[in-house]
Every structure is written in C-alpha cells, then in structure tokens.
Amino acid sequence: MGIVTETPDWIETHLNYAAEGVGFSRKLVPIHDGRAVRHQMTLDQQGFVLRPHETAVSNFFDSAEVRSIYYPEVEQLLKEATGAAKAVVFEHDVRSASAAERAATGARQAVKAVHDDYTEKSAPERVRLYLPQEAEALLKERYAVINVWRAIRGPVLDTPLAVCDAQTIAEEDIIPTEEGVKHEVYLFNFSPNHRWYYFSAMTTSEVLLLKCFDSITDGRARLTAHSAFDLPAMPAQAQARQSIEVRALVFFPRSAATAASA
C-alpha cells in the first residue's frame, strides 16, 4: 500500500504507458501533490524523496561547470542522503520543454513516457563501463543507480515530473526493453493500483532523488517509474520547464545489505 491522505491534493491527466505490441497508450490517472506527505516518503519505500539543496553552479548549460562543480555536490548529497560509502556521478542531461531553447542550447526534450532508466542488465553494465578496475568487487556488494532531478529555473509550472510509489508496482507491470534506446530500460504496463505523485512548483533550491535501480532484493524499492506530464490548466504565460538530471552509481558499505530500511 502507498501513502494515503484523507484529503489529498491531486490533479488528473494522461500518462503514456506501454501498449500491447508497439508504442504507447494514453491513460488518464490521478497524480497527487506529494508536498503534504513528503516527510513520510523514503528512497527505500516509495523510491523517491524531495530534499532541499543549494548549489554553487551558475550555468547548468556549461557542461564543464556542471562536471567540475555539480558532480561533486551531488556525490556528497547522495552519500549524506543514503549512507553510501561511495557515489560516482557518470552522466547528466539538461532538458527544456521549449523547442526554441532546445535548438539554442542543445538541451534534450522531456520524456513523456512511463519508464525507469536502468535494469538488472543495464545497471551492472554501467558499473563495469565507468569503474572497470573496481567493478567485480563493487558488484558483490549492494549498489544503486540514483537520478537527481533539479529545476534550472523555477518554479516549475510547465511539464513537471511524475513519480510512482514503488510499493504500488507489481512485478508483472515491468517490461524490459532495448527498443530505440541506448541500453535496456523498463517500460510499464498500466495498472489502476499505481499511485502517482508530483511536487508542485519545484524551485531551484530543491532536488528530487529517484532510485532507478537497487541491487538489494529484501523488499525495498528497487526502481522508480517516472514520466514528464502536461499539467492541466497551466498558466498561459508559464515559462518553459528547464531541468537537469544527474545519474550516479551509489555503493553501500557491506553492513548495508542487512540494515533495516531507512
């Protein structure tokens, strides 16, 4: 069961789930504003958490600045947030909802399909690719892939990110695929049991941590289905969403494999 509030603040909109055969199928779903229950959420239960976080980065469109300043900031954040012994950021994407901005900056488009970025196959491949000398030893202990999502400008009123409570996802909902992507990802079958959240009007001083993969199999959240979506009744003059997502490998101390869920 996911978190339930007596008087939830929610909107209803369409998300694109995997369709039988090829392509996607639009499904009308309620998406709850997670701000009222954010302190009840954990990475090990829901698969995502919202955290305050300041940054010294002045220009997220400058890859060199992001790599030199933001990567170490995120690695420190992840160690503090998860208790990990080691965190290694390995890539980032800047996205914009504006076609003109994408053309001008090279930013990518928001992904409006329900998916998760790493799988039982592609997660260990990342460890071997980015940490080849240590990989086999690291893969013997618990590790995770975590996405850190941040608004470059805010508040986010256009094309926010929806995240699904991992406790409401069944094994049969998950579809591994390599079709049209650079490595295996998960798509998802629709289920009315899925409980979706977003965090309204995210600012540039907040980050959303999404657990994309966890090697542990003790009942904790192992993935986070997520998707950009169109916010109903968006203000006509709302600025186009700009965001950055950083993906990191997170390695836990040996005792973490048997530790209680945080």
C-alpha positions in Angstrom: 0.0 0.0 0.0 1.2 3.5 -0.8 0.9 6.6 1.4 -2.8 7.7 1.7 -4.0 11.0 2.9 -7.6 11.8 3.9 -7.9 14.9 1.7 -5.2 14.6 -1.0 -4.4 17.5 -3.3 -4.4 16.0 -6.8 -4.9 16.6 -10.5 -5.9 14.2 -13.3 -4.0 14.0 -16.5 -2.8 11.5 -19.1 0.4 9.4 -18.9 1.8 7.3 -21.7 2.1 3.6 -20.7 3.5 0.8 -22.8 0.8 -0.6 -25.2 0.4 -4.1 -26.3 2.6 -4.7 -29.3 4.3 -1.5 -30.2 4.0 2.1 -29.0 2.3 3.7 -26.1 -1.3 4.0 -24.7 -2.6 7.2 -23.0 -4.1 6.5 -19.6 -6.0 9.0 -17.5 -4.6 8.9 -14.0 -4.7 11.0 -10.8 -1.4 12.5 -9.7 -1.1 13.6 -6.1 0.8 16.5 -4.9 3.5 14.9 -2.6 4.3 18.1 -0.7 1.8 17.3 2.1 3.3 13.9 2.7 6.9 14.4 1.7 8.2 13.7 5.2 6.7 10.2 5.1 8.5 9.3 1.9 11.8 7.4 1.7 14.0 6.1 -1.1 13.7 2.6 0.3 9.9 2.7 0.5 8.5 4.9 -2.3 11.7 5.0 -4.3 12.0 8.8 -4.3 12.4 11.8 -1.9 12.3 15.6 -2.2 15.2 17.4 -0.5 16.3 21.0 -0.1 19.7 21.5 -1.8 21.7 24.6 -2.7 24.3 24.7 -5.5 27.2 26.8 -6.5 26.6 26.3 -10.2 25.8 29.5 -12.1 25.3 28.0 -15.6 23.9 24.5 -16.0 24.2 24.7 -19.8 28.0 24.7 -19.3 29.0 21.1 -19.2 32.4 21.8 -17.8 31.0 23.8 -14.9 28.4 21.0 -14.2 31.1 18.4 -14.2 33.6 20.3 -12.0 31.1 21.8 -9.5 27.8 20.0 -9.6 29.0 16.4 -9.9 31.0 16.6 -6.5 28.0 18.4 -4.9 25.6 15.6 -6.0 28.0 12.9 -4.9 28.2 14.5 -1.4 24.4 14.8 -1.3 23.9 11.2 -2.2 26.3 9.9 0.4 24.5 12.0 3.1 21.1 11.1 1.9 21.7 7.3 1.6 24.5 6.4 3.9 26.5 5.2 0.9 30.3 4.8 1.2 30.9 5.9 -2.4 29.0 7.8 -5.0 30.1 8.4 -8.6 28.2 10.6 -11.0 28.6 9.3 -14.5 26.3 11.4 -16.7 23.8 14.2 -16.9 21.1 15.6 -19.2 19.8 19.1 -19.4 16.2 19.3 -20.7 13.8 22.0 -21.9 10.1 22.0 -22.7 10.8 24.8 -25.3 11.7 23.7 -28.8 13.4 27.1 -29.4 15.5 26.7 -26.2 16.5 23.2 -27.2 17.7 24.4 -30.6 19.6 27.2 -29.0 21.2 25.3 -26.1 21.4 21.7 -27.2 19.1 20.6 -24.3 17.0 17.5 -24.7 13.3 17.1 -24.7 11.4 16.0 -21.6 10.4 12.3 -21.8 6.6 11.9 -21.7 6.5 8.1 -21.3 6.4 6.0 -18.2 9.8 4.4 -17.8 12.7 3.6 -15.5 16.3 4.2 -16.7 18.2 1.1 -15.5 17.5 -2.6 -15.2 19.0 -5.8 -13.9 21.0 -5.9 -17.1 22.0 -2.2 -17.7 22.8 -1.2 -14.1 25.8 -3.6 -13.7 26.9 -2.6 -17.3 27.2 1.0 -16.0 29.4 -0.1 -13.1 31.7 -2.1 -15.5 31.8 0.8 -18.0 32.6 3.6 -15.6 34.6 1.7 -12.9 36.2 -1.1 -14.8 39.1 -1.7 -12.4 36.8 -2.0 -9.3 33.7 -3.3 -10.9 33.7 -7.0 -10.0 34.5 -6.3 -6.3 31.8 -3.5 -6.2 29.2 -5.7 -7.8 29.5 -8.2 -5.0 28.0 -5.6 -2.5 24.8 -3.6 -2.6 24.8 -0.8 -5.1 22.2 1.5 -6.7 21.7 4.0 -9.6 20.1 7.2 -8.4 18.8 10.1 -10.6 19.0 13.6 -9.0 16.4 15.9 -10.8 16.6 19.6 -10.4 14.8 22.7 -11.9 17.3 25.0 -13.6 14.7 27.8 -13.3 11.6 27.8 -11.2 9.0 27.4 -10.1 8.2 24.5 -12.4 4.7 25.1 -13.7 5.3 23.5 -17.2 5.8 19.8 -17.8 6.7 18.7 -14.2 7.9 15.2 -13.3 5.6 12.5 -12.1 6.9 9.6 -9.9 5.1 6.4 -9.0 5.2 4.9 -5.5 7.3 1.8 -5.9 5.1 -0.1 -3.3 2.2 0.1 -5.8 4.1 -1.5 -8.7 3.8 -5.3 -9.3 6.4 -7.5 -11.0 4.1 -8.1 -13.9 3.8 -4.4 -14.6 7.5 -4.2 -15.6 8.6 -4.5 -19.2 12.4 -4.7 -20.0 13.1 -3.2 -23.5 16.1 -2.2 -25.6 14.0 -1.0 -28.5 15.0 2.5 -29.6 17.2 3.2 -26.5 21.0 3.1 -25.9 20.7 0.5 -23.2 18.0 -1.7 -21.6 15.3 0.3 -19.7 12.0 -0.6 -18.1 8.6 0.4 -19.6 5.4 -0.3 -17.7 2.0 -1.8 -18.2 -0.8 0.3 -16.9 -2.3 -0.7 -13.5 -5.1 1.2 -11.6 -3.1 0.3 -8.5 -0.3 2.7 -9.4 -0.2 5.7 -7.1 1.4 8.7 -8.8 2.9 11.9 -7.2 4.5 15.1 -8.3 5.9 18.0 -6.3 4.1 21.2 -7.2 6.1 24.3 -8.2 9.6 22.9 -7.6 12.2 25.6 -7.1 15.9 25.7 -8.0 16.7 25.0 -4.3 15.1 21.6 -4.3 16.1 18.2 -5.8 14.1 15.1 -6.4 16.1 11.9 -5.8 14.8 8.9 -7.8 16.1 5.4 -7.2 16.4 3.9 -10.7 17.9 0.6 -9.6 18.9 -1.1 -6.4 20.7 -4.4 -6.3 19.2 -5.5 -3.0 16.2 -7.8 -3.1 14.8 -7.6 0.5 11.6 -5.9 -0.3 12.9 -2.3 -0.5 12.0 -0.1 -3.5 14.3 -1.2 -6.4 13.1 1.3 -9.1 11.0 4.4 -9.8 8.6 4.6 -12.7 8.5 8.2 -13.8 7.4 10.5 -16.6 7.1 14.1 -17.6 3.5 15.2 -18.0 1.3 18.1 -19.0 -0.1 19.9 -16.1 -3.8 20.7 -16.6 -4.8 24.4 -16.5 -1.2 25.5 -16.8 -0.9 29.3 -16.8 -0.8 30.6 -20.3 2.4 32.5 -19.7 4.2 29.9 -17.7 7.9 29.7 -18.5 9.0 26.5 -20.2 10.5 24.0 -17.9 14.3 23.7 -17.8 15.8 20.9 -15.7 18.9 18.9 -15.2 19.1 15.3 -14.2 22.3 13.7 -12.9 22.7 9.9 -12.7 25.1 8.4 -10.2 26.3 5.0 -9.1 26.0 4.6 -5.3 27.8 1.9 -3.4 26.9 0.9 0.2 29.1 -0.5 3.0 28.9 -4.2 3.5 26.6 -3.9 6.5 24.0 -2.1 4.4 22.9 -5.3 2.8 21.3 -6.4 6.1 20.5 -3.0 7.6 16.8 -2.1 8.3 15.1 0.1 5.7 15.6 3.8 6.4 
